[in-house]
């Protein structure tokens, strides 16, 4: 059976798949890859099903050695990819590695998270139906460390694709929808959200992208009873600094949600690095009425 | 309409989710169970204090389902579930503060906290974190302005209208009135890793 020996991890490397579903009722969040399109693309490039586990690598620095001949691909943040035998690899392209080859990722000049897929998938132990590392609850495999041995799943028996997918540049502006508690904010907050330049804080992580910019002022000051959250929800705590919920967000929260990042644009927030500037625009008119139940 | 006459609102939550705001007096757990039976496993349903989140279906479809279900599931009380008794050492760092804030003695606070049979209204915040409803109204206190960076595992806490036990050491903003050995979350327990699930009943006893 093929295995990968982890030689270096960079700042953070975790096993991720498409997440954990069906356990929200006992407080277990969905977790999973922070940049879902990049994870899916990496799997597609090596002929894996989309829910095969990949390695999510934050700010590069990951290195491993494969025990047997294998097919790999790296997507997301554009690291340099060097091998000890052969020419450097390109992000967004599958490459065949011979047995014993060492693969080494550099630090990407832009972007935050890269995804390494290996044909057959990373065969970590699934917990509650997923191999994802949830950094908030600790459920799933622990973050990777040098010396770890990762098993690779069996040959999937699918055709080997010959795709080439150059990395997508980050979005200039991220689309947002009105949040369920937009009416908890001063009327000016809605325009502040889309006119401000938001800087990603260094305290951002897989739980949330913490933004600094103009303070968003609440109109209602009472406590909001805890309610369900979705990935992409933009929560505003009492300090007025918005947080965009990412893959490891908690199931419920008690801060009002002013807006929601469009699910198709959330990958771009997950690729922002500390110091990057984000801008938002409304996806849909503010005057569209919420559907009313009788 | 919910029993107090307020409209039940289905609010869009992005393009593929909706938040059903029940206002006061309706039972989110009952509506969540009814929706789960209709919508199956592909949709994530999260009941909470006053709301039900439906993630995976657009708001117009969710509103149509809520309308079709009508008033009955919103008014039905949750039935079934287990009763769990939890022993507590009432010696938390916020016990004296809570007593002073509520105008009661520490003994009265303990008596008021151990008297009811609580119901788990929903779980959230962390795996195994059960929001228990039925707290004596005299014990309703606000969360801390700034959460503690680390709350001991097993801490028994109150905030707003709920009481809960922290399943592991995490940051926490609730008022800590005691400690218990109850293991709120254990993956070794197989199909029931959470000690208390929505609909279960809980009693506290002082030791």
Contacts between the chains, C-beta under 8 A, distances in Angstrom:
chain1	res1	chain2	res2	distance
A	21	B	41	7.6
A	21	B	44	6.6
A	22	B	41	6.2
A	22	B	44	7.9
A	23	B	127	7.8
A	24	B	44	5.4
A	24	B	45	7.4
A	24	B	46	5.0
A	25	B	32	8.0
A	25	B	45	7.8
A	25	B	46	7.4
A	25	B	47	7.6
A	25	B	122	7.6
A	25	B	123	6.2
A	25	B	197	7.0
A	25	B	198	5.9
A	26	B	123	4.9
A	26	B	127	6.2
A	26	B	128	6.4
A	26	B	193	6.9
A	26	B	194	3.8
A	26	B	197	6.0
A	27	B	123	4.1
A	27	B	124	5.3
A	27	B	125	6.2
A	27	B	126	5.5
A	27	B	127	4.7
A	27	B	128	6.1
A	27	B	129	5.0
A	27	B	130	8.0
A	27	B	194	7.2
A	28	B	127	4.8
A	30	B	44	7.4
A	127	B	187	6.6
A	128	B	187	7.7
A	128	B	193	7.7
A	136	B	126	7.8
A	137	B	126	6.1
A	137	B	127	5.1
A	138	B	168	7.7
A	139	B	127	6.5
A	139	B	187	7.4
A	177	B	12	6.9
A	177	B	14	4.9
A	177	B	15	6.3
A	178	B	12	7.2
A	179	B	13	7.4
A	180	B	11	4.3
A	180	B	12	7.5
A	180	B	13	5.2
A	180	B	19	4.3
A	180	B	21	7.6
A	223	B	142	6.7
A	223	B	143	7.0
A	223	B	160	6.1
A	225	B	48	6.9
A	225	B	49	3.5
A	225	B	50	5.0
A	225	B	51	7.7
A	225	B	160	7.0
A	226	B	48	5.3
A	226	B	49	5.6
A	226	B	124	5.7
A	226	B	125	7.0
A	226	B	131	7.1
A	227	B	19	6.5
A	227	B	48	4.5
A	227	B	49	7.0
A	227	B	50	7.1
A	227	B	51	4.4
A	227	B	53	6.7
A	228	B	19	6.9
A	228	B	46	3.4
A	228	B	47	7.9
A	228	B	48	5.7
A	228	B	51	6.7
A	228	B	52	7.5
A	228	B	53	2.7
A	228	B	55	7.2
A	228	B	124	7.5
A	229	B	53	7.5
A	230	B	13	5.8
A	230	B	14	6.1
A	230	B	17	5.0
A	230	B	53	7.2
A	230	B	55	5.2
A	232	B	14	6.3
A	233	B	13	7.5
A	233	B	14	7.8
A	238	B	145	7.9
A	250	B	124	6.8
A	250	B	125	5.6
A	250	B	126	6.9
A	251	B	46	5.9
A	251	B	123	7.5
A	251	B	124	4.6
A	251	B	125	7.2
A	252	B	46	6.7
A	252	B	48	5.3
A	252	B	122	7.5
A	252	B	124	2.9
A	252	B	125	5.9
A	253	B	124	7.9
A	253	B	125	7.8
A	254	B	143	7.9
A	257	B	13	7.7
A	260	B	13	6.1
A	260	B	14	3.7
A	260	B	17	7.8
A	261	B	14	7.8
A	262	B	14	7.0
A	262	B	15	6.8
A	263	B	14	6.6
A	263	B	15	7.0
A	263	B	16	6.3
A	283	B	15	7.7
A	290	B	9	6.4
A	290	B	10	7.0
A	290	B	11	4.8
A	290	B	12	5.9
A	290	B	59	7.1
A	291	B	10	5.3
A	291	B	12	7.3
A	291	B	18	8.0
A	291	B	59	5.3
A	291	B	60	5.4
A	291	B	63	4.1
A	292	B	7	6.5
A	292	B	9	6.2
A	292	B	10	7.3
A	292	B	63	7.4
A	293	B	7	7.0
A	293	B	8	4.6
A	293	B	9	6.6
A	293	B	10	5.2
A	293	B	20	7.6
A	293	B	63	5.4
A	293	B	66	4.8
A	293	B	67	5.6
A	294	B	1	6.8
A	294	B	7	7.8
A	294	B	8	7.8
A	294	B	67	6.0
